[in-house]
Amino acid sequence: MKKITFVLVLFALFTSCSKTERQEFEYSGGSITMALEYEMSTNVPRNVLDYYSAKVLNQITEGLVGFNTETLKIEPRLAKSWTKSDDGLKYTFTLRDDVYFHPHELFSGLDDRKMTTDDVVKSFEMACTKKDDGSAPNSYSTILKGLLKGADEFYEGKSKSISGLKVTGQNVTMELMHEDQNFLNKMTHVTVNIVSKKIIEGGLENEDIIGTGPFIYTTYKSGEQPELILTKNMDYYEVDEEGNALPYLDSVVFVFQSRKLEQLDMFEEEQLDIIVELPTSRITRMLEGRIEDFNSKPPLLVLSNNPLLISHFYFFNMEDERFKNPLVRKAFNYAIDKETIGREIIRGQYNDLGEYGIVPPISKALRGYDFKSIKSVGYTYNPELAKKLLAEAGYPNGEGFGSVELRYNISDTHSAVADEFAKQIFKVLGINVNIDGSSFEQLTADRANGNGDIFRSGWSADYPSPETFLINFYGKLVPENANEPSPVNESRYKNPLFDEFYEQAQNSVKLSDQMKMFSRAESELMKNPPIIPLWYAGDIAITQSYVRNFNFNALNHFEFKKVYIKPWTAEEYKAAHAEKN
């Protein structure tokens, strides 16, 4: 729990051009520090492909709508309201008229910073514009392609505007090519967050992150322990139920530290206020050794252990001739003892083992999804069947198969899992696995370019739907040129039957029909698997008890705008829990 003194200087600077007098919350102020394993890979929202960039950029930039972090219901953000046409093809968003971009030298003053429909249109046009290297931004390839009317023609340079994007006054209307039950969910995605037209046309969006969010990108400190400091946006439009200005905090600090042991040491020394996922070697010591800190009234530490819509898995390079044979991929799946990995390596820090598919088996978050049918075609440890399938593929006891290169990003957990994977594959199949650890950034590039045979991956849901996982194996996202990167369908998996079911799900009018078809698509995926599911996350998270209003949820989606700092008194804690009971 701390304050950052330079924030006061920034407040004095920004308040001089602030739009109104602010009513502050009684417990406003202070700073929260949280660790992320890796730094941002991009400053540009539409290009985001990784969890870490999304977590930071979602504090700085916003979309038309967003998630409530407590209920995961969709709420207004830059659009104060929206309507949907009877045929489900048109969504009209009414923009707020009190939203301002963060200060920047390109803006002449406060009025010049006001967000308008021009910024929304420009943001969506850029979301459908090829990057400098000729590849598609993630906003287009995973959200808008084949969905927003006119987006494909604009992307291909056949039109100068997006025909399905219309502006009338403060209203922006989007016309879809087909009804999509997940359209509003998709509008919460960081890749369609709104950025400033003036910043884009000034050529500065790669250098300066200018958004409308509750926190401003302020200071980046490089070195052995990099950190990023975000400070309060004094012109943020939202207020709480009592009319107090948001956000409450003066600043949010992200420390970038890939080693979980270092993170835990920092947390125990109160250099971190929140830690998500504990190092496996210290789970028992932390939870049992400090049990009084969790159980005291009021507690010093607060424990959370919620199931998450996050999958950890390995995927095959489908350009490798050996892995084009589904018998080989099935053999590898049956050769893995996931219970040993869960018990010995990750020490029970998971929600479920990878005996389903790519979609985490959380029925509460994905109502109507047929997890039972997915599990019936999933894989459990069966070494004899694994050997039999490999022999049928022409490699008895691994003869003639050669070695396999496993690429992963170095961390306490991922390194240990990779080592155990290599041991199990050699023991069961007689195949040598060379493990090659690298940075997260290098692994990301290697996966997209197919530089390796098997790759570690993890996927965190962008919204509560199977689609956000299954899109990773949609065959039409694989580039025609094998030499081009494939940043979404990294395995370069092509299965016409999977694609057919996936498209039927996308085009379903009823949510129940959509879930049915997505279930069929995943069943087909696992009958012909491009992946080895390992486990589904259920990370243990701990906060210092003075951190209030910080919500954990199945999407692992964090917001800090209503977080505040206030140590508990015994009387207050007793009264609060008496009300709950």
C-alpha positions as CSV (number, residue, x, y, z in Angstrom):
1,M,0.0,0.0,0.0
2,K,1.7,3.2,-1.2
3,K,1.4,6.5,-2.9
4,I,3.4,7.8,-5.8
5,T,4.5,11.4,-5.2
6,F,5.0,12.4,-8.8
7,V,1.3,11.8,-9.4
8,L,0.4,15.0,-7.6
9,V,2.5,16.9,-10.1
10,L,0.6,15.3,-13.0
11,F,-2.7,16.1,-11.3
12,A,-1.7,19.8,-11.1
13,L,-0.9,19.7,-14.8
14,F,-4.0,17.9,-16.0
15,T,-6.4,19.6,-13.7
16,S,-5.6,23.0,-15.3
17,C,-7.3,21.8,-18.5
18,S,-9.9,19.6,-16.8
19,K,-13.6,20.0,-17.8
20,T,-15.4,20.1,-14.5
21,E,-15.0,20.2,-10.7
22,R,-14.7,16.7,-9.4
23,Q,-16.5,15.2,-6.4
24,E,-14.0,12.8,-4.9
25,F,-14.7,9.6,-3.0
26,E,-13.8,9.6,0.7
27,Y,-11.1,6.9,0.2
28,S,-9.7,8.1,-3.2
29,G,-6.0,8.0,-3.7
30,G,-3.1,5.6,-3.3
31,S,-1.6,3.1,-5.7
32,I,-2.1,-0.6,-6.5
33,T,0.8,-2.8,-7.8
34,M,0.2,-6.0,-9.7
35,A,2.7,-8.3,-11.5
36,L,2.3,-9.6,-15.1
37,E,4.6,-12.3,-16.5
38,Y,5.3,-10.5,-19.7
39,E,5.4,-7.0,-21.2
40,M,3.0,-5.7,-23.8
41,S,3.7,-6.9,-27.4
42,T,2.0,-3.9,-29.0
43,N,0.7,-0.4,-28.2
44,V,-2.1,-0.7,-30.8
45,P,-5.4,-2.3,-29.6
46,R,-6.4,-3.7,-33.0
47,N,-3.2,-5.7,-33.2
48,V,-3.5,-7.4,-29.7
49,L,-3.2,-11.2,-29.7
50,D,-1.9,-11.8,-26.2
51,Y,-3.4,-11.7,-22.7
52,Y,-0.8,-9.3,-21.3
53,S,-1.2,-6.5,-23.8
54,A,-5.0,-6.8,-23.4
55,K,-4.8,-6.5,-19.6
56,V,-2.9,-3.2,-19.8
57,L,-4.6,-1.7,-22.8
58,N,-8.0,-2.3,-21.3
59,Q,-7.2,0.1,-18.5
60,I,-6.2,2.9,-21.0
61,T,-8.6,2.4,-23.9
62,E,-12.3,1.5,-24.1
63,G,-14.8,0.1,-26.5
64,L,-18.4,1.0,-27.2
65,V,-19.5,-1.5,-24.6
66,G,-17.7,-3.5,-21.8
67,F,-18.1,-6.2,-19.2
68,N,-19.1,-5.7,-15.6
69,T,-16.2,-7.5,-13.9
70,E,-18.5,-8.8,-11.1
71,T,-21.4,-10.1,-13.2
72,L,-19.8,-10.4,-16.7
73,K,-22.9,-8.7,-18.1
74,I,-22.4,-6.2,-20.9
75,E,-22.6,-2.6,-19.9
76,P,-22.4,0.8,-21.7
77,R,-19.0,2.4,-22.1
78,L,-18.4,4.9,-24.8
79,A,-21.9,4.2,-26.1
80,K,-24.4,5.2,-23.5
81,S,-27.1,3.0,-25.1
82,W,-27.7,0.7,-28.1
83,T,-30.6,-0.8,-30.0
84,K,-30.9,-3.9,-32.1
85,S,-33.2,-4.3,-35.2
86,D,-35.9,-6.9,-35.3
87,D,-33.9,-9.0,-37.8
88,G,-30.8,-8.8,-35.6
89,L,-28.7,-7.3,-38.4
90,K,-28.4,-3.7,-37.3
91,Y,-27.0,-2.4,-34.1
92,T,-27.3,1.4,-33.4
93,F,-25.0,2.8,-30.7
94,T,-25.6,6.2,-29.2
95,L,-22.3,7.8,-28.2
96,R,-21.8,9.7,-25.0
97,D,-21.0,13.4,-25.5
98,D,-18.8,13.8,-22.4
99,V,-15.8,11.6,-23.4
100,Y,-12.3,13.0,-23.8
101,F,-9.1,11.5,-25.0
102,H,-6.1,11.7,-22.7
103,P,-3.9,14.8,-23.0
104,H,-1.4,14.9,-25.9
105,E,0.6,17.6,-27.7
106,L,-1.4,17.0,-30.9
107,F,-4.5,18.3,-29.2
108,S,-5.0,22.0,-29.1
109,G,-7.1,21.9,-26.0
110,L,-9.9,20.2,-24.2
111,D,-12.5,20.6,-27.0
112,D,-10.0,19.1,-29.5
113,R,-9.8,16.0,-27.2
114,K,-13.5,15.2,-27.3
115,M,-14.4,11.8,-28.7
116,T,-16.7,12.0,-31.8
117,T,-18.2,9.7,-34.3
118,D,-15.2,10.4,-36.6
119,D,-13.0,8.6,-34.1
120,V,-15.3,5.6,-34.0
121,V,-15.4,5.4,-37.8
122,K,-11.7,5.8,-38.1
123,S,-11.1,3.1,-35.5
124,F,-13.2,0.6,-37.3
125,E,-11.7,1.5,-40.7
126,M,-8.2,0.9,-39.2
127,A,-9.5,-2.3,-37.7
128,C,-10.2,-3.4,-41.3
129,T,-6.9,-2.1,-42.8
130,K,-3.8,-4.2,-43.5
131,K,-0.8,-3.7,-41.3
132,D,2.5,-2.3,-42.8
133,D,3.7,-5.9,-43.3
134,G,0.6,-6.8,-45.3
135,S,-1.0,-9.0,-42.7
136,A,-4.4,-8.5,-41.1
137,P,-4.9,-6.9,-37.7
138,N,-6.5,-9.2,-35.2
139,S,-9.6,-7.0,-35.1
140,Y,-10.3,-7.9,-38.7
141,S,-9.3,-11.6,-38.8
142,T,-11.1,-12.6,-35.6
143,I,-13.9,-10.1,-35.2
144,L,-15.0,-8.2,-38.3
145,K,-14.1,-10.4,-41.3
146,G,-17.2,-11.8,-42.9
147,L,-19.4,-10.1,-40.2
148,L,-19.5,-6.4,-40.7
149,K,-21.1,-5.5,-44.0
150,G,-18.5,-3.9,-46.3
151,A,-15.6,-4.8,-44.1
152,D,-14.2,-7.3,-46.5
153,E,-14.4,-5.0,-49.5
154,F,-12.7,-2.2,-47.5
155,Y,-10.0,-4.5,-46.4
156,E,-9.3,-5.7,-49.9
157,G,-9.2,-2.1,-51.2
158,K,-12.3,-2.4,-53.3
159,S,-14.2,0.4,-51.5
160,K,-13.2,3.6,-49.8
161,S,-15.6,3.2,-46.9
162,I,-17.3,0.4,-44.9
163,S,-20.8,0.2,-46.3
164,G,-22.2,-1.3,-43.1
165,L,-21.0,1.6,-40.9
166,K,-23.3,4.6,-40.9
167,V,-23.3,7.8,-38.8
168,T,-26.4,10.0,-37.9
169,G,-25.8,12.6,-35.3
170,Q,-24.4,10.9,-32.2
171,N,-25.5,7.5,-33.5
172,V,-23.3,4.9,-35.1
173,T,-25.1,2.0,-36.9
174,M,-23.4,-1.2,-37.8
175,E,-25.0,-3.6,-40.2
176,L,-24.1,-7.2,-40.1
177,M,-23.9,-9.7,-43.0
178,H,-25.6,-12.3,-40.8
179,E,-27.1,-12.4,-37.3
180,D,-24.5,-13.1,-34.6
181,Q,-25.5,-14.0,-31.1
182,N,-22.0,-12.9,-29.9
183,F,-21.9,-9.5,-31.6
184,L,-22.1,-7.4,-28.4
185,N,-19.6,-9.8,-26.8
186,K,-17.3,-9.1,-29.6
187,M,-17.7,-5.4,-29.2
188,T,-16.1,-5.7,-25.8
189,H,-12.9,-7.0,-27.3
190,V,-9.8,-4.9,-26.9
191,T,-9.1,-5.0,-30.6
192,V,-12.2,-2.8,-31.4
193,N,-11.5,-0.3,-28.6
194,I,-11.8,3.3,-29.9
195,V,-8.7,5.4,-30.6
196,S,-8.2,9.0,-31.7
197,K,-8.4,9.8,-35.4
198,K,-6.0,12.7,-34.8
199,I,-3.4,10.4,-33.2
200,I,-3.7,7.9,-36.0
201,E,-3.4,10.5,-38.8
202,G,-0.5,12.1,-36.9
203,G,1.3,8.7,-37.2
204,L,1.8,8.4,-33.4
205,E,-0.4,5.5,-32.4
206,N,2.6,3.1,-32.4
207,E,4.5,5.4,-30.1
208,D,1.9,6.9,-27.8
209,I,-1.1,5.1,-26.2
210,I,-3.8,7.6,-26.1
211,G,-7.2,6.4,-25.0
212,T,-10.3,7.4,-23.1
213,G,-10.0,5.0,-20.2
214,P,-9.8,5.6,-16.5
215,F,-6.0,5.5,-16.5
216,I,-3.3,7.3,-18.5
217,Y,-0.1,5.7,-19.8
218,T,2.4,7.7,-17.9
219,T,5.8,6.2,-17.2
220,Y,7.7,3.1,-18.4
221,K,10.8,2.0,-16.5
222,S,13.0,-0.5,-18.2
223,G,15.8,-2.5,-16.6
224,E,16.1,-5.7,-14.6
225,Q,12.6,-5.1,-13.1
226,P,10.6,-3.3,-15.8
227,E,7.4,-1.6,-14.7
228,L,4.7,0.5,-16.2
229,I,2.9,3.3,-14.3
230,L,-0.6,4.4,-15.2
231,T,-2.1,7.4,-13.5
232,K,-5.7,8.7,-12.9
233,N,-7.5,10.2,-15.8
234,M,-8.8,13.4,-14.3
235,D,-11.3,13.9,-17.1
236,Y,-12.8,10.4,-17.0
237,Y,-16.6,10.5,-17.6
238,E,-17.9,7.9,-15.2
239,V,-19.0,8.4,-11.6
240,D,-20.1,6.0,-8.9
241,E,-23.6,5.7,-7.5
242,E,-23.1,8.7,-5.2
243,G,-21.7,10.9,-7.9
244,N,-18.0,10.4,-6.9
245,A,-15.5,10.6,-9.8
246,L,-13.9,7.5,-11.0
247,P,-11.3,6.1,-10.8
248,Y,-10.6,6.2,-7.1
249,L,-6.9,5.3,-7.3
250,D,-4.1,7.8,-8.1
251,S,-2.2,5.1,-10.0
252,V,-1.9,1.5,-11.1
253,V,1.6,0.0,-11.5
254,F,2.3,-3.2,-13.5
255,V,5.5,-4.9,-12.7
256,F,6.8,-7.3,-15.4
257,Q,8.2,-10.5,-13.8
258,S,8.1,-13.9,-15.4
259,R,9.4,-15.8,-12.3
260,K,6.6,-16.7,-10.0
261,L,8.9,-17.2,-7.0
262,E,10.1,-13.6,-7.4
263,Q,6.5,-12.4,-7.6
264,L,5.6,-14.2,-4.4
265,D,8.6,-12.8,-2.6
266,M,7.5,-9.3,-3.7
267,F,4.0,-10.0,-2.5
268,E,5.1,-11.2,0.9
269,E,7.3,-8.1,1.2
270,E,4.1,-6.0,0.3
271,Q,5.7,-4.7,-2.9
272,L,2.7,-6.3,-4.7
273,D,-0.9,-5.8,-3.7
274,I,-2.3,-8.7,-5.8
275,I,-0.8,-12.0,-7.0
276,V,-2.5,-14.3,-9.5
277,E,-1.2,-17.9,-9.6
278,L,1.3,-19.1,-7.0
279,P,4.6,-20.8,-7.7
280,T,3.9,-24.5,-7.4
281,S,6.8,-25.1,-5.0
282,R,5.4,-22.6,-2.5
283,I,1.7,-23.3,-2.5
284,T,1.6,-25.4,0.7
285,R,4.0,-23.1,2.5
286,M,2.0,-20.0,1.6
287,L,-1.5,-21.3,2.3
288,E,-0.8,-23.4,5.4
289,G,2.1,-21.3,6.7
290,R,0.1,-18.1,6.8
291,I,-3.3,-19.6,7.6
292,E,-3.7,-17.1,10.5
293,D,-3.4,-14.2,8.0
294,F,-6.3,-15.7,6.0
295,N,-8.5,-16.6,9.0
296,S,-8.0,-13.6,11.3
297,K,-10.9,-11.2,11.7
298,P,-10.3,-9.0,9.9
299,P,-7.9,-11.0,7.7
300,L,-4.5,-9.7,6.4
301,L,-4.8,-11.7,3.2
302,V,-7.8,-12.7,1.0
303,L,-7.8,-15.9,-1.0
304,S,-9.7,-16.5,-4.3
305,N,-9.7,-19.7,-6.3
306,N,-12.2,-19.4,-9.1
307,P,-12.5,-21.5,-12.3
308,L,-11.3,-19.6,-15.3
309,L,-12.1,-19.7,-19.0
310,I,-8.4,-20.4,-19.7
311,S,-7.0,-23.5,-21.4
312,H,-3.3,-24.6,-21.3
313,F,-2.4,-26.9,-24.2
314,Y,0.3,-28.0,-26.7
315,F,-0.5,-27.9,-30.4
316,F,1.1,-29.7,-33.3
317,N,2.6,-28.0,-36.4
318,M,0.3,-29.4,-39.0
319,E,2.8,-28.7,-41.7
320,D,5.1,-31.4,-40.3
321,E,4.5,-34.5,-42.4
322,R,4.6,-36.8,-39.3
323,F,1.7,-34.9,-37.6
324,K,-0.5,-34.9,-40.7
325,N,-1.3,-38.4,-39.7
326,P,-4.1,-38.3,-37.0
327,L,-3.0,-41.6,-35.6
328,V,0.3,-40.0,-34.5
329,R,-1.5,-37.0,-32.9
330,K,-3.9,-39.4,-31.1
331,A,-0.9,-41.5,-29.9
332,F,0.8,-38.4,-28.4
333,N,-2.5,-37.5,-26.6
334,Y,-2.9,-41.0,-25.1
335,A,0.8,-41.0,-24.0
336,I,0.4,-38.1,-21.6
337,D,-0.4,-38.8,-17.9
338,K,-2.2,-35.5,-17.0
339,E,-2.9,-36.6,-13.5
340,T,0.8,-36.7,-12.8
341,I,1.3,-33.3,-14.3
342,G,-1.6,-31.9,-12.2
343,R,-0.5,-33.5,-9.0
344,E,3.3,-33.3,-9.2
345,I,4.0,-30.3,-11.4
346,I,1.2,-27.8,-11.0
347,R,0.3,-29.1,-7.5
348,G,-3.5,-29.0,-7.9
349,Q,-3.5,-25.4,-9.1
350,Y,-6.1,-26.0,-11.9
351,N,-9.9,-26.3,-12.3
352,D,-9.9,-29.5,-14.3
353,L,-7.5,-31.7,-16.3
354,G,-7.4,-31.7,-20.1
355,E,-9.7,-34.6,-20.7
356,Y,-12.1,-32.5,-22.7
357,G,-11.1,-30.3,-25.6
358,I,-10.0,-26.7,-26.1
359,V,-13.0,-25.2,-24.3
360,P,-12.8,-25.2,-20.5
361,P,-15.6,-27.3,-18.9
362,I,-17.3,-24.5,-17.0
363,S,-21.0,-25.1,-17.5
364,K,-22.0,-22.1,-15.4
365,A,-20.3,-19.8,-17.8
366,L,-21.2,-21.7,-21.0
367,R,-24.8,-22.8,-20.4
368,G,-26.1,-25.2,-23.0
369,Y,-22.7,-26.5,-24.2
370,D,-22.5,-30.2,-24.5
371,F,-19.4,-30.9,-22.4
372,K,-20.4,-34.6,-22.0
373,S,-20.1,-35.3,-25.7
374,I,-16.8,-33.5,-25.9
375,K,-15.4,-35.6,-23.0
376,S,-16.5,-38.8,-24.8
377,V,-14.0,-38.1,-27.6
378,G,-11.3,-36.6,-25.3
379,Y,-8.1,-38.4,-24.2
380,T,-7.0,-39.9,-20.9
381,Y,-3.7,-41.7,-20.2
382,N,-3.6,-45.0,-22.1
383,P,0.0,-46.0,-22.9
384,E,-0.8,-49.3,-24.5
385,L,-3.3,-47.7,-26.9
386,A,-0.7,-44.9,-27.6
387,K,1.9,-47.5,-28.6
388,K,-0.6,-49.3,-30.8
389,L,-1.7,-46.2,-32.7
390,L,2.0,-45.2,-33.2
391,A,2.7,-48.6,-34.6
392,E,-0.3,-48.4,-36.9
393,A,1.0,-45.1,-38.2
394,G,4.3,-46.9,-39.2
395,Y,6.5,-46.0,-36.2
396,P,6.6,-49.1,-33.9
397,N,8.3,-48.0,-30.6
398,G,9.1,-44.7,-32.2
399,E,11.4,-46.3,-34.9
400,G,12.0,-44.0,-37.8
401,F,10.1,-41.1,-36.3
402,G,13.1,-39.0,-35.4
403,S,13.2,-36.4,-32.6
404,V,10.6,-33.7,-31.9
405,E,11.2,-30.1,-31.0
406,L,9.0,-28.6,-28.3
407,R,8.9,-24.8,-28.1
408,Y,7.7,-23.1,-24.9
409,N,8.2,-19.9,-23.0
410,I,10.5,-20.2,-20.0
411,S,8.7,-20.0,-16.6
412,D,8.7,-22.1,-13.4
413,T,5.6,-23.9,-14.4
414,H,6.0,-24.2,-18.2
415,S,9.6,-25.3,-17.9
416,A,8.7,-28.1,-15.5
417,V,5.7,-29.2,-17.6
418,A,7.9,-29.3,-20.7
419,D,10.4,-31.5,-18.9
420,E,7.7,-33.9,-17.7
421,F,6.1,-34.0,-21.2
422,A,9.5,-35.0,-22.7
423,K,10.0,-37.8,-20.2
424,Q,6.5,-39.2,-20.7
425,I,6.7,-39.2,-24.5
426,F,10.1,-41.0,-24.4
427,K,8.9,-43.5,-21.8
428,V,5.6,-44.4,-23.7
429,L,6.5,-43.8,-27.4
430,G,10.3,-44.0,-27.5
431,I,10.5,-40.6,-29.1
432,N,13.0,-38.0,-28.0
433,V,11.6,-34.6,-27.3
434,N,14.1,-31.7,-27.4
435,I,12.7,-28.9,-25.3
436,D,13.6,-25.4,-26.4
437,G,12.6,-22.6,-24.0
438,S,12.6,-19.0,-25.1
439,S,11.0,-15.6,-24.2
440,F,7.3,-15.2,-24.6
441,E,7.9,-12.8,-27.5
442,Q,10.1,-15.3,-29.4
443,L,7.6,-18.1,-28.8
444,T,4.8,-16.0,-30.2
445,A,6.8,-15.4,-33.4
446,D,7.8,-19.0,-33.6
447,R,4.2,-20.2,-33.3
448,A,2.9,-17.9,-36.0
449,N,5.7,-18.9,-38.4
450,G,5.7,-22.6,-37.6
451,N,9.3,-22.7,-36.3
452,G,9.1,-25.9,-34.3
453,D,7.2,-29.2,-34.2
454,I,5.1,-28.8,-31.0
455,F,4.3,-25.6,-29.2
456,R,3.0,-24.6,-25.8
457,S,0.0,-22.3,-25.8
458,G,-2.6,-20.9,-23.5
459,W,-5.8,-19.2,-24.4
460,S,-7.9,-16.9,-22.3
461,A,-11.5,-16.3,-23.4
462,D,-12.3,-12.8,-24.7
463,Y,-16.0,-13.3,-23.9
464,P,-18.0,-16.2,-22.5
465,S,-18.5,-18.3,-25.7
466,P,-16.9,-21.5,-27.2
467,E,-16.3,-19.4,-30.3
468,T,-13.5,-17.5,-28.7
469,F,-11.6,-20.8,-28.3
470,L,-12.6,-22.6,-31.5
471,I,-11.7,-19.8,-33.8
472,N,-8.1,-20.8,-33.3
473,F,-8.7,-23.8,-35.5
474,Y,-10.9,-22.3,-38.3
475,G,-9.3,-23.4,-41.5
476,K,-10.1,-20.3,-43.5
477,L,-7.8,-18.3,-41.3
478,V,-4.7,-20.2,-42.5
479,P,-2.8,-18.1,-45.1
480,E,-2.7,-19.6,-48.6
481,N,1.1,-19.0,-48.7
482,A,2.8,-21.4,-46.3
483,N,5.6,-18.9,-45.8
484,E,3.3,-16.3,-44.4
485,P,2.7,-16.1,-40.6
486,S,-0.5,-17.6,-39.3
487,P,-1.1,-15.6,-36.1
488,V,-4.6,-17.0,-35.2
489,N,-4.8,-20.6,-36.5
490,E,-1.2,-21.2,-35.4
491,S,-1.3,-24.9,-35.9
492,R,-2.5,-24.4,-39.5
493,Y,-5.2,-26.9,-38.9
494,K,-7.7,-27.6,-41.8
495,N,-10.7,-29.8,-41.3
496,P,-13.7,-29.1,-43.6
497,L,-16.2,-30.8,-41.3
498,F,-15.0,-28.7,-38.3
499,D,-15.3,-25.5,-40.5
500,E,-18.8,-26.5,-41.6
501,F,-20.0,-26.9,-38.0
502,Y,-18.2,-23.8,-36.9
503,E,-19.8,-21.7,-39.7
504,Q,-23.3,-23.1,-38.9
505,A,-22.8,-22.1,-35.3
506,Q,-21.8,-18.6,-36.3
507,N,-24.9,-18.3,-38.5
508,S,-27.3,-19.7,-35.9
509,V,-30.2,-17.4,-35.0
510,K,-30.9,-19.1,-31.7
511,L,-28.3,-19.3,-28.9
512,S,-29.3,-23.0,-28.2
513,D,-28.6,-23.9,-31.9
514,Q,-25.3,-22.1,-31.8
515,M,-24.1,-24.0,-28.7
516,K,-25.2,-27.2,-30.3
517,M,-23.2,-26.6,-33.5
518,F,-20.1,-25.3,-31.6
519,S,-20.3,-28.6,-29.6
520,R,-20.3,-30.6,-32.8
521,A,-17.4,-28.6,-34.1
522,E,-15.3,-29.3,-31.0
523,S,-16.2,-33.0,-31.1
524,E,-14.9,-33.1,-34.6
525,L,-11.8,-31.2,-33.6
526,M,-11.0,-33.8,-30.9
527,K,-11.7,-36.8,-33.2
528,N,-8.9,-35.4,-35.4
529,P,-6.9,-33.4,-32.8
530,P,-4.4,-30.7,-33.5
531,I,-3.8,-30.2,-29.8
532,I,-3.0,-31.9,-26.5
533,P,-5.2,-30.3,-23.8
534,L,-3.2,-30.3,-20.5
535,W,-5.3,-28.4,-18.0
536,Y,-7.9,-25.7,-17.5
537,A,-7.0,-22.9,-15.2
538,G,-8.3,-22.3,-11.7
539,D,-5.5,-20.1,-10.4
540,I,-5.1,-19.3,-6.8
541,A,-5.1,-15.5,-6.4
542,I,-4.3,-13.6,-3.2
543,T,-4.9,-9.9,-2.4
544,Q,-3.8,-7.8,0.5
545,S,-7.0,-7.3,2.5
546,Y,-6.8,-3.5,2.3
547,V,-7.6,-3.8,-1.5
548,R,-11.3,-3.2,-1.9
549,N,-13.6,-3.8,-4.9
550,F,-11.2,-5.9,-6.9
551,N,-13.2,-8.6,-8.6
552,F,-12.0,-11.9,-9.9
553,N,-14.1,-13.6,-12.7
554,A,-14.1,-16.5,-15.1
555,L,-12.7,-14.3,-17.9
556,N,-9.8,-13.1,-15.7
557,H,-10.8,-9.6,-16.8
558,F,-9.5,-6.9,-14.4
559,E,-10.7,-3.4,-13.9
560,F,-9.3,-0.9,-11.4
561,K,-11.6,2.1,-11.8
562,K,-13.7,1.2,-8.6
563,V,-10.8,-0.3,-6.6
564,Y,-9.8,1.6,-3.5
565,I,-7.5,1.2,-0.5
566,K,-8.9,1.0,3.0
567,P,-7.6,-1.3,5.8
568,W,-10.4,-3.1,7.7
569,T,-11.2,-2.5,11.3
570,A,-12.5,-5.3,13.4
571,E,-15.8,-3.6,13.9
572,E,-16.3,-2.9,10.2
573,Y,-15.4,-6.4,9.2
574,K,-17.8,-7.9,11.8
575,A,-20.6,-5.6,10.6
576,A,-20.0,-6.4,6.9
577,H,-20.1,-10.1,7.4
578,A,-23.1,-10.0,9.7
579,E,-25.0,-8.3,6.8
580,K,-23.9,-11.1,4.4
581,N,-25.0,-13.8,6.8
